[in-house]
Amino acid sequence: MSIFTIGAILVGLSALFGYINHRFLHLPHTIGLVVIALCASLSIIGFDLIEPSFQIGQQVTGVLRQIDFNKTLMHGMLSFLLFAGALHADFPALKTRRLTIGVMAVIGTLISTFMIGGVMWFALGWLGFEFPFIWALVFGALISPTDPVAVLSLFKIVKVPDTLQAKMAGESLFNDGIGVVLFTVVVAIALAGGGQGGPMGAADIAELFITEAAGGAALGLAAGYIGYRAMYGIDEASLEVLITLALVMVTYALALALHMSGPIAMVVAGLFIGNRGVKYAMSEQTREYVLTFWTLIDEILNSVLFLLIGLEVLVVAENLDYLGIALLAIPVTLFARALSVTIPIAILSRWETFTKGAVPVLIWGGLRGGIAVALALSLPDMEYKDAILSMTYGVVLFSIIVQGLTVKPLVERMVR
């Protein structure tokens, strides 16, 4: 099946399911797509159990397997989604709260990673599953960061106070990049320990982390400046849209080739263009063109991504042996999220004032999404991959559907 045909199917299903949701379910658009796609997947599984001769599930799964979810998201869609999210972010608000955002993105992610890794390793061992600590830590690293795509889509349906929204948006944008870098480091250690490469020392780990994180930030800043200077000297709306599109694609391709963090590069470049570029390098007409273009890109790719999350159940459901530990991972992840929020806020409250109800909203509003699934799918084939993928999917579905649908009443109760 050609790439165009697969794309046509995904966009067509996104439009169809979006229409069904808008007319009948009235759920938030992205959550509605996940719910309908999940119901469609479960219906196919149920039909195959009743009438296995048709093998509908096998045919649909065959199509889904032609879509490399990891490469589709991490090597393609994510660059556009992160740039669009950062482009629309309130940079002055993020700058004012940079201490809180930085501490929660770095310290909070580390706390959550080690808490989830430690608790899951102990719990799985107690339940009789042989699961090495380093691979439990890999799961902790990929599931700890809140997903900026899911969190930013949340603000379209939930009115959060500006100060709290800036902290949630900033944390999700930056801890995503930090989380991907941390995941890369932990996987490298796990593979080295498993005989797939030489042993990694502290210097190797530090070099990998600095190259990924600092290199990505530097690349994003340089690309943002180049794009800004290119747009500063002209006033041609369609060309300036093309410049931003080229900036995203070329910069992300360079980050992948140079083994730097593409997500961090996209966030930095998006913030630069969204702040200096929009303010000084664009006329009013160009600004409207550029922002409208990236809003549409964001909406379309979000729809396809959340549709894929719901449909990928067909692939994950082929192995139900890990359903129990997938359910166990949900409260463990929430507990770790609670610690990763309350500890930094307890420390930062000496210098900063937090919005009423900030802690429960930050805990419950820290959604996980497609990035965690893509990272789990990127793992090499080994005996622990199915367990990690099942746990990841359980947490992501709970996060998007249960947390996503209940965070609005929580905000209204705790903040207003």
Sequence and secondary structure as in RCSB ss.txt:
>XXXX:A:sequence
MSIFTIGAILVGLSALFGYINHRFLHLPHTIGLVVIALCASLSIIGFDLIEPSFQIGQQVTGVLRQIDFNKTLMH
GMLSFLLFAGALHADFPALKTRRLTIGVMAVIGTLISTFMIGGVMWFALGWLGFEFPFIWALVFGALISPTDPVA
VLSLFKIVKVPDTLQAKMAGESLFNDGIGVVLFTVVVAIALAGGGQGGPMGAADIAELFITEAAGGAALGLAAGY
IGYRAMYGIDEASLEVLITLALVMVTYALALALHMSGPIAMVVAGLFIGNRGVKYAMSEQTREYVLTFWTLIDEI
LNSVLFLLIGLEVLVVAENLDYLGIALLAIPVTLFARALSVTIPIAILSRWETFTKGAVPVLIWGGLRGGIAVAL
ALSLPDMEYKDAILSMTYGVVLFSIIVQGLTVKPLVERMVR
>XXXX:A:secstr
  HHHHHHHHHHHHHHHHHHIIIII   HHHHHHHHHHHHHHHHHHHHHH GGG HHHHHHHHHHTS HHHHIII
IIHHHHHHHHHHTS HHHHHHTHHHHHHIIIIIHHHHHHHHHHHHHHHHHHTT    HHHHHHHHHHHSS  HHH
HHHHTTTS   HHHHHHHHHHHHHHHHHHHHHHHHHHHHHHHHTTSS    HHHHHHHHHHHHHHHHHHHHHHHH
HHHHHHHT   HHHHHHHHHHHHHHHHHHHHHTT  HHHHHHHHHHHIIIIIHHHS  HHHHHHHHHHHHHHHHH
HHHHHHHHHHHTHHHHTT  TTHHHHHHHHHHHHHHHHHHHHHHHHHHTTT    TTHHHHHHHT    HHHHHH
HHTS S TTHHHHHHHHHHHHHIIIIIIHHHHHHHHHHHT 
